[in-house]
Amino acid sequence: MEVIIRSADIGDAEEIATVHTRAWHESYHDLIDRSFLKNAITLERNLPRRIAALEKAATGHGHPHYVAILPGQSIVGFACCGKWRESGGLTEPEGEISAIYLLDSAKRKGIGKKLFLACARDLLEKNMKTMALWVLQENIPARRFYEAMGGRCVKENTPLTFGDQEYLECAYLYDDLTRFKA
């Protein structure tokens, strides 16, 4: 499938926010409390956050965003990556993928892999050789994807709260990004 992966800019904010919101509802409807999804994960709340994140990235102080676009369509997925923020007690990785989201209609078509590779290569260009990412522990399809990309789970059962519910996440480590060179 032909897909365009490119760096995002501020003009992509609304489409990225739409994908982010829809992807949360599509991917997490059986994993996260539905009332939280309905009330907290909305385009109205998400758009200002995406604008702020893209503005920060444009100054070189935030995580760059990459978008996936299918020919004749709008954005169907996006990813963000940057310097590791030292969350959850992990200090080993240099970089991280802080977000990777696809619409359900774009999954299992190689698009997630292309976004993942764009992030890994971005980190490599910034002389980072290792990275990690966090994923909901019960998100088995995502975990299988990250394992297929060569990640290994290095920390489990890390609590994360959405609304008044606690969930568990795990960290995947990639200890040699050079294998993702173009």
FIDRENKOL-288211 format. One record per residue (C-alpha): y, x, z. Coordinates in steps of 0.05 Angstrom, whole numbers, padded with zeros to 5 digits, always signed. Each point is the difference from the previous one (the first is absolute). Layout:
N
YXZ;...
END
This chain:
182
+00000+00000+00000;+00067+00026-00020;+00046+00005+00060;+00068+00034+00009;+00010+00037+00065;+00072+00022+00012;+00048+00016+00056;+00034-00061+00028;+00075-00009+00006;+00045-00049+00036;-00004-00048-00059;-00074-00010+00016;+00013-00023+00071;-00010-00075-00011;-00064+00009-00040;-00028+00049+00050;+00017-00047+00058;-00034-00057-00038;-00063+00042-00011;+00001+00024+00072;+00005-00071+00027;-00052-00029-00047;-00048+00058+00011;+00003-00010+00076;-00017-00073-00008;-00055+00013-00051;-00031+00060+00035;+00007-00018+00073;-00010-00076+00001;-00067+00008+00035;+00020+00061+00042;+00068-00017+00030;+00022-00062+00036;+00022-00050-00053;+00060-00025+00040;+00025+00072+00004;-00008+00008-00076;+00035-00067-00013;+00059+00013+00046;+00010+00075+00000;-00023+00023-00069;+00051-00033-00045;+00041+00023-00059;+00064-00015+00039;-00021+00049+00055;-00032+00050-00046;+00055+00009-00052;+00052+00032+00046;-00053+00049+00025;-00020+00019-00071;+00073+00010-00020;+00012+00044+00061;-00064+00040-00013;+00019+00011-00074;+00071+00019+00017;-00026+00051+00052;-00050+00027-00050;+00056+00008-00052;+00036+00047+00047;-00062+00043+00010;-00008-00021+00073;-00052-00055-00009;-00068-00009-00030;+00001-00003-00077;-00028-00063-00030;-00044-00005-00062;-00011-00065-00038;-00056-00023-00046;+00018-00043-00059;-00047-00032-00050;+00027-00007-00071;+00040-00064-00008;-00003-00013+00075;+00041+00014+00061;-00020+00047+00057;-00072-00013+00024;-00004+00054+00053;+00038+00055+00036;-00011+00059+00046;+00043+00043+00045;-00013+00070+00024;+00035+00055+00037;+00000+00046+00060;-00048-00019+00055;+00035-00039+00055;-00048+00023+00055;-00023-00069+00020;-00063-00015+00039;-00009+00068+00029;-00020+00035-00065;+00037+00065-00013;-00044+00033-00052;+00024-00030-00066;+00065+00022-00034;+00010-00063-00041;-00019-00073-00001;-00007-00060-00044;+00040-00050+00041;-00014-00060-00044;-00043-00018-00060;-00002-00073-00020;-00026-00036-00061;-00002-00073-00020;-00072-00027+00001;+00005-00008-00076;+00011+00075-00007;-00057+00024+00044;-00063+00033-00025;+00034+00022-00065;+00016+00073+00018;+00072-00015+00018;-00008+00016+00074;-00031+00067-00019;+00060+00016-00045;+00049-00018+00055;-00040+00042+00050;+00000+00059-00048;+00075-00006-00012;+00011+00005+00075;-00049+00058+00010;+00033+00038-00057;+00070-00015+00028;-00021+00031+00066;-00030+00060-00035;+00065+00012-00038;+00033+00003+00069;-00050+00053+00022;-00040-00047+00044;-00075+00014-00003;-00025-00054+00047;+00014-00073+00011;-00023-00060+00039;+00009-00074-00001;-00013-00059+00047;-00040-00061-00018;-00021-00062+00039;-00069+00015+00026;-00028-00067-00023;+00028+00008-00071;-00067+00022-00029;+00021-00002-00074;+00059+00046+00014;-00043+00047+00042;-00052+00005-00055;+00056+00017-00049;+00028+00055+00045;-00070+00028+00010;-00013-00001-00075;+00065+00041-00007;-00030+00053+00046;+00031-00019+00066;-00036+00004+00066;+00013-00044+00059;+00025+00047+00056;+00025-00050+00051;-00021-00072+00014;+00018-00055+00049;+00075+00015+00000;+00035-00064+00023;+00054-00032-00043;+00037-00064+00017;+00024-00054-00049;+00034-00057+00036;-00038-00012+00064;-00068+00023-00028;-00029+00070+00005;-00040+00030-00057;-00035+00066-00009;+00014+00051-00053;-00031+00066-00021;+00027+00062-00032;-00028+00032-00062;+00012+00074-00012;+00002+00037-00066;-00003+00074+00017;+00007+00030-00070;+00050-00035-00046;-00009+00055-00052;-00061-00038-00026;+00049-00054-00025;+00040+00047-00045;+00013-00028-00069;
END
